[in-house]
């Protein structure tokens, strides 16, 4: 679709030149390199996105190596275990203390509910991230073409910023944990 639109635009410019219509040739010649870059970028957008996704995956695997885990589930489980261990370390020593103290049971239940909430929010954010990445990937050719159209570069910039934020969200979360 993008290539068809570009060919139509080039045909309009060609016929305007052939028919000597009053077309600002300086503006057309000035916009042509950006349009070519936009068209090449639109055709290579899937490759560029795959490259950036591979870089993000490499960062994610680096975070897994640091944490000495193999999968995302193991990483999240390890993170939740560490949070739980530090929260209750040296406070609960045996089952008798837990049974004897109803306040401790209430605190543990509240903590478990909070941990479940955090896990749910994390899973929801990652699901939204995937939907955004798929949607932005579909819009990638249009974003690259908008880079080549004078006055429309802000759409490419907005798309690129959103794409990088969504792609690198998971590795940054893992490296921060």
C-alpha positions in Angstrom: 0.0 0.0 0.0 2.8 2.4 0.9 4.6 1.7 -2.3 1.5 2.3 -4.4 0.9 5.7 -2.7 4.5 6.7 -3.3 4.3 5.7 -7.0 1.1 7.7 -7.4 2.8 10.7 -5.7 5.8 10.4 -8.0 3.5 10.1 -11.1 1.8 13.3 -10.0 5.1 15.1 -9.7 6.2 13.7 -13.1 3.1 14.8 -14.9 3.3 18.2 -13.3 6.8 18.6 -14.6 5.9 17.3 -18.1 2.8 19.5 -18.4 4.7 22.5 -16.9 2.2 23.0 -14.2 3.0 25.6 -11.6 4.7 23.3 -9.1 7.3 24.4 -6.6 10.2 22.3 -7.9 12.6 23.4 -5.2 10.3 22.1 -2.5 9.7 18.9 -4.4 13.5 18.4 -4.9 14.1 19.2 -1.3 11.5 16.7 0.0 12.6 13.9 -2.4 15.5 12.6 -0.3 13.4 12.5 2.8 10.7 10.7 0.9 13.1 8.1 -0.4 14.5 7.5 3.1 10.9 7.2 4.3 10.0 4.6 1.6 13.2 2.6 2.2 12.5 2.7 6.0 8.9 1.6 5.4 10.0 -1.4 3.4 12.7 -2.2 5.9 10.5 -1.5 9.0 10.0 -5.1 9.9 13.7 -5.8 9.8 14.4 -2.7 11.9 11.8 -3.7 14.5 13.1 -7.3 14.7 16.6 -5.9 15.3 15.5 -3.7 18.1 13.4 -6.6 19.6 16.5 -8.9 19.4 18.6 -6.3 21.3 15.9 -6.1 24.0 15.8 -9.9 24.2 19.6 -9.9 24.6 19.3 -7.5 27.5 16.5 -9.6 29.0 18.7 -12.7 28.8 21.6 -10.7 30.4 19.3 -10.0 33.3 18.4 -13.6 33.6 22.1 -14.5 33.6 22.7 -12.0 36.4 19.8 -13.5 38.4 20.9 -17.1 37.5 17.5 -18.1 36.2 16.4 -19.5 32.8 12.8 -18.3 32.2 10.6 -15.3 32.9 8.5 -17.3 35.3 11.5 -18.3 37.3 12.8 -14.8 37.3 9.5 -13.4 38.7 9.3 -16.3 41.2 12.8 -15.6 42.4 12.0 -11.9 42.7 8.8 -12.6 44.7 10.8 -15.0 46.9 13.4 -12.4 47.6 10.8 -9.8 48.5 9.1 -12.3 50.8 12.3 -13.4 52.5 13.4 -9.8 53.2 10.0 -8.8 54.5 9.7 -11.6 57.1 13.3 -12.5 57.7 13.9 -13.4 61.3 10.4 -12.5 62.4 8.7 -15.8 62.1 10.8 -18.7 63.3 8.3 -21.5 63.7 4.6 -22.5 63.4 3.9 -22.0 67.1 4.7 -18.3 66.8 2.4 -18.0 63.8 -0.5 -19.8 65.6 0.0 -17.8 68.8 -0.1 -14.4 67.1 -3.3 -13.5 65.1 -1.7 -10.2 64.2 1.1 -12.1 62.4 -1.5 -14.1 60.4 -3.3 -10.9 59.4 0.0 -9.3 58.3 0.9 -12.4 56.3 -2.6 -12.4 54.6 -2.3 -8.7 53.8 1.2 -9.2 52.4 0.1 -12.1 50.3 -2.8 -10.0 48.9 -0.4 -7.2 48.1 2.0 -9.6 46.4 -0.8 -11.0 44.3 -1.9 -7.5 43.3 1.7 -6.6 42.3 2.0 -9.8 40.2 -1.4 -9.0 38.5 -0.4 -5.4 37.7 2.9 -6.7 36.3 1.1 -9.3 34.1 -1.4 -6.7 32.9 1.4 -4.2 32.0 3.2 -6.9 30.0 -0.1 -7.9 28.2 -0.6 -4.2 27.3 3.0 -4.0 26.2 2.4 -6.8 23.7 -0.7 -5.2 22.3 1.1 -1.9 21.9 4.1 -3.6 20.2 1.8 -5.4 17.7 -0.2 -2.2 17.0 3.0 -0.1 16.6 4.5 -2.8 14.3 1.4 -2.5 12.0 1.8 1.2 12.0 5.5 1.1 11.3 5.4 1.6 7.5 3.2 4.7 7.9 5.5 6.1 10.6 8.5 5.7 8.3 6.7 7.3 5.4 5.6 10.2 7.6 9.3 10.7 8.3 9.8 11.5 4.6 6.9 13.9 4.3 7.8 17.5 5.2 6.0 18.7 8.3 5.0 15.2 9.4 8.2 14.1 11.1 6.6 14.5 14.5 4.5 11.4 13.9 7.6 9.3 13.2 9.2 10.7 16.4 6.1 9.9 18.5 5.9 6.4 17.0 9.6 5.8 17.6 9.5 7.0 21.2 6.5 4.8 22.0 8.0 1.8 20.3 11.3 2.0 22.1 9.5 2.5 25.5 7.4 -0.6 24.9 10.1 -2.8 23.6 12.6 -2.0 26.3 10.1 -2.0 29.2 10.6 -5.7 30.1 14.4 -5.7 30.0 14.6 -2.5 32.1 12.2 -4.0 34.7 14.3 -7.2 34.8 17.6 -5.3 35.1 16.1 -3.1 37.8 14.9 -6.0 39.8 
